């Protein structure tokens, strides 16, 4: 599988957000423009392929990703700590929410992966 980037996954758990740095992913950005009666609006989307690892679990609409390595650890001691950490993360980098996950762990070992769509 072709890889062109790395990423940081913040997975949502019962204890708050846990940071996971993932090397060698395929990251593809796209920008869509929608035009309606109300006007024009843009939507940034990201398509990510992550090579198969030990049964990763993703939570759609809760997990977030950042391109590259991000060292920020969430303060999971309170709801306010989580909220403040998320605000700080958004100041540091473009944050994307996972909207769709496809498990593609079949075929040859080199091609097994997860596909994420993010917005």
C-alpha positions as CSV (number, residue, x, y, z in Angstrom):
1,X,0.0,0.0,0.0
2,X,1.3,3.5,-0.9
3,X,1.8,5.7,2.1
4,X,2.5,9.4,2.1
5,X,2.0,10.7,5.6
6,X,1.5,9.9,9.3
7,X,-1.3,10.9,11.6
8,X,-2.4,11.2,15.2
9,X,-5.6,9.5,16.2
10,X,-7.5,10.7,19.3
11,X,-9.8,7.8,20.2
12,X,-12.7,8.4,22.5
13,X,-13.0,6.1,25.5
14,X,-15.0,6.0,28.7
15,X,-12.0,7.9,30.3
16,X,-11.8,10.6,27.6
17,X,-9.5,10.9,24.6
18,X,-6.4,8.7,24.1
19,X,-3.7,9.7,21.7
20,X,-2.3,7.2,19.2
21,X,0.5,8.1,16.7
22,X,0.2,6.1,13.5
23,X,3.0,6.0,11.0
24,X,2.8,5.3,7.3
25,X,-0.8,6.1,6.3
26,X,-2.2,7.2,3.0
27,X,-3.8,10.7,3.4
28,X,-5.8,12.3,0.7
29,X,-7.4,15.8,1.2
30,X,-10.3,17.0,-0.9
31,X,-12.3,20.2,-1.0
32,X,-15.8,20.3,-2.3
33,X,-17.8,23.3,-3.2
34,X,-21.6,23.1,-2.9
35,X,-23.9,25.8,-4.4
36,X,-27.5,26.2,-3.4
37,X,-30.1,29.0,-3.2
38,X,-28.6,30.1,0.1
39,X,-25.1,30.5,-1.4
40,X,-21.9,28.7,-1.7
41,X,-20.3,26.5,1.0
42,X,-17.2,24.4,1.2
43,X,-16.6,21.1,2.8
44,X,-13.1,19.7,3.6
45,X,-12.9,16.0,3.5
46,X,-10.1,13.5,4.1
47,X,-9.8,9.9,2.9
48,X,-7.2,7.9,5.0
49,X,-6.0,4.3,4.6
50,X,-4.3,2.8,7.6
51,X,-2.3,-0.4,7.2
52,X,-3.8,-3.3,9.2
53,X,-2.7,-3.4,12.8
54,X,-3.9,-5.2,15.9
55,X,-7.7,-4.9,15.6
56,X,-8.1,-1.2,15.9
57,X,-11.5,0.1,17.0
58,X,-12.9,3.4,15.7
59,X,-15.8,5.3,17.1
60,X,-17.6,7.2,14.3
61,X,-18.5,10.8,15.2
62,X,-16.4,10.7,18.4
63,X,-12.8,9.9,17.2
64,X,-10.8,12.7,15.7
65,X,-7.6,12.7,13.6
66,X,-4.8,15.2,12.9
67,X,-2.3,15.0,10.0
68,X,1.2,14.4,11.2
69,X,2.5,13.8,14.7
70,X,0.8,15.9,17.5
71,X,2.1,15.7,21.0
72,X,-0.9,17.2,22.7
73,X,-2.4,14.9,25.5
74,X,-6.0,15.5,26.5
75,X,-6.7,16.5,30.1
76,X,-9.3,13.8,30.8
77,X,-9.9,14.8,34.5
78,X,-13.1,16.7,33.8
79,X,-15.5,17.7,31.0
80,X,-14.0,21.2,31.1
81,X,-10.5,19.7,30.7
82,X,-11.5,17.7,27.7
83,X,-13.2,20.8,26.2
84,X,-10.2,23.0,26.8
85,X,-7.9,20.4,25.3
86,X,-10.0,20.2,22.2
87,X,-9.9,23.9,21.8
88,X,-6.1,23.9,22.2
89,X,-5.8,21.1,19.6
90,X,-7.9,23.0,17.1
91,X,-5.5,26.0,17.5
92,X,-2.5,23.7,16.8
93,X,-3.8,21.8,13.8
94,X,-6.7,21.1,11.5
95,X,-8.9,18.5,13.3
96,X,-11.1,16.0,11.4
97,X,-13.9,13.9,12.8
98,X,-14.2,10.3,11.6
99,X,-17.5,9.9,9.7
100,X,-17.2,6.5,8.1
101,X,-15.0,3.4,8.7
102,X,-14.5,0.5,6.3
103,X,-12.7,-2.7,7.4
104,X,-10.6,-3.9,4.4
105,X,-8.6,-6.6,6.2
106,X,-8.8,-9.2,3.4
107,X,-6.6,-10.2,0.4
108,X,-2.9,-10.2,0.6
109,X,-1.2,-9.2,3.9
110,X,0.4,-6.1,2.3
111,X,-3.0,-4.8,1.1
112,X,-5.0,-5.2,4.3
113,X,-6.1,-1.9,5.8
114,X,-8.8,0.3,7.3
115,X,-10.4,3.1,5.3
116,X,-11.5,6.3,7.1
117,X,-13.6,9.1,5.8
118,X,-13.3,12.3,7.8
119,X,-14.8,15.7,7.8
